[in-house]
């Protein structure tokens, strides 16, 4: 990009959009469709309601097939990418589920980010259960997450745990 590109209306609009989390959630991330293809993530009615009414402690009762795990993984990825020093954690009932959430939700979306964004916030550590980004943020999945301080924590399938 040239210095003039940074002053362009299109670039300024993009910067404004990147500052809006709801816009980012609707425009930057891809998820895996049931047939395995990558499709742009668009929150459904239940996910939007959850986002708009989220508080510091949320319990989602018996919500099957509404995509809450997908939404929360995308939300955590967005929070980690756009906020420095955010620690996000996901506790699942077993390692297979933890690995599936990491690979098929978090990593899938991260690997398909627009090129400029994935270069701006690089994954400095990328292993089977953790991404650590160049801005100091991280996402970790496991069956327990002792010893850390998490700004965002999702407990999946609490009844099974």
FENTALIN-V735511 format. One record per residue. N is the residue number from 0. RES is the residue in three letters. PHI is phi in whole degrees, 0 to 359 (NA if undefined). Layout:
n=N res=RES phi=PHI
n=N res=RES phi=PHI
This chain:
n=0 res=UNK phi=NA
n=1 res=UNK phi=266
n=2 res=UNK phi=304
n=3 res=UNK phi=294
n=4 res=UNK phi=299
n=5 res=UNK phi=292
n=6 res=UNK phi=267
n=7 res=UNK phi=294
n=8 res=UNK phi=298
n=9 res=UNK phi=296
n=10 res=UNK phi=293
n=11 res=UNK phi=296
n=12 res=UNK phi=295
n=13 res=UNK phi=297
n=14 res=UNK phi=300
n=15 res=UNK phi=299
n=16 res=UNK phi=296
n=17 res=UNK phi=296
n=18 res=UNK phi=278
n=19 res=UNK phi=251
n=20 res=UNK phi=298
n=21 res=UNK phi=298
n=22 res=UNK phi=298
n=23 res=UNK phi=300
n=24 res=UNK phi=299
n=25 res=UNK phi=270
n=26 res=UNK phi=229
n=27 res=UNK phi=258
n=28 res=UNK phi=249
n=29 res=UNK phi=244
n=30 res=UNK phi=236
n=31 res=UNK phi=265
n=32 res=UNK phi=286
n=33 res=UNK phi=305
n=34 res=UNK phi=275
n=35 res=UNK phi=93
n=36 res=UNK phi=281
n=37 res=UNK phi=278
n=38 res=UNK phi=231
n=39 res=UNK phi=294
n=40 res=UNK phi=287
n=41 res=UNK phi=229
n=42 res=UNK phi=302
n=43 res=UNK phi=275
n=44 res=UNK phi=300
n=45 res=UNK phi=289
n=46 res=UNK phi=294
n=47 res=UNK phi=295
n=48 res=UNK phi=299
n=49 res=UNK phi=300
n=50 res=UNK phi=301
n=51 res=UNK phi=289
n=52 res=UNK phi=246
n=53 res=UNK phi=298
n=54 res=UNK phi=231
n=55 res=UNK phi=283
n=56 res=UNK phi=221
n=57 res=UNK phi=232
n=58 res=UNK phi=236
n=59 res=UNK phi=251
n=60 res=UNK phi=270
n=61 res=UNK phi=47
n=62 res=UNK phi=261
n=63 res=UNK phi=262
n=64 res=UNK phi=60
n=65 res=UNK phi=256
n=66 res=UNK phi=80
n=67 res=UNK phi=294
n=68 res=UNK phi=298
n=69 res=UNK phi=299
n=70 res=UNK phi=300
n=71 res=UNK phi=294
n=72 res=UNK phi=295
n=73 res=UNK phi=294
n=74 res=UNK phi=300
n=75 res=UNK phi=294
n=76 res=UNK phi=301
n=77 res=UNK phi=299
n=78 res=UNK phi=299
n=79 res=UNK phi=290
n=80 res=UNK phi=289
n=81 res=UNK phi=256
n=82 res=UNK phi=226
n=83 res=UNK phi=293
n=84 res=UNK phi=59
n=85 res=UNK phi=263
n=86 res=UNK phi=253
n=87 res=UNK phi=244
n=88 res=UNK phi=226
n=89 res=UNK phi=231
n=90 res=UNK phi=254
n=91 res=UNK phi=244
n=92 res=UNK phi=287
n=93 res=UNK phi=207
n=94 res=UNK phi=295
n=95 res=UNK phi=297
n=96 res=UNK phi=293
n=97 res=UNK phi=301
n=98 res=UNK phi=296
n=99 res=UNK phi=295
n=100 res=UNK phi=300
n=101 res=UNK phi=293
n=102 res=UNK phi=291
n=103 res=UNK phi=267
n=104 res=UNK phi=242
n=105 res=UNK phi=290
n=106 res=UNK phi=295
n=107 res=UNK phi=303
n=108 res=UNK phi=292
n=109 res=UNK phi=297
n=110 res=UNK phi=293
n=111 res=UNK phi=246
n=112 res=UNK phi=294
n=113 res=UNK phi=304
n=114 res=UNK phi=310
n=115 res=UNK phi=296
n=116 res=UNK phi=289
n=117 res=UNK phi=292
n=118 res=UNK phi=274
n=119 res=UNK phi=283
n=120 res=UNK phi=235
n=121 res=UNK phi=272
n=122 res=UNK phi=281
n=123 res=UNK phi=278
n=124 res=UNK phi=231
n=125 res=UNK phi=217
n=126 res=UNK phi=233
n=127 res=UNK phi=295
n=128 res=UNK phi=224
n=129 res=UNK phi=206
n=130 res=UNK phi=241
n=131 res=UNK phi=241
n=132 res=UNK phi=261
n=133 res=UNK phi=294
n=134 res=UNK phi=270
n=135 res=UNK phi=90
n=136 res=UNK phi=273
n=137 res=UNK phi=207
n=138 res=UNK phi=229
n=139 res=UNK phi=233
n=140 res=UNK phi=238
n=141 res=UNK phi=182
n=142 res=UNK phi=262
n=143 res=UNK phi=203
n=144 res=UNK phi=227
n=145 res=UNK phi=276
n=146 res=UNK phi=87
n=147 res=UNK phi=240
n=148 res=UNK phi=246
n=149 res=UNK phi=250
n=150 res=UNK phi=280
n=151 res=UNK phi=226
n=152 res=UNK phi=223
n=153 res=UNK phi=241
n=154 res=UNK phi=255
n=155 res=UNK phi=269
n=156 res=UNK phi=55
n=157 res=UNK phi=306
n=158 res=UNK phi=299
n=159 res=UNK phi=284
n=160 res=UNK phi=283
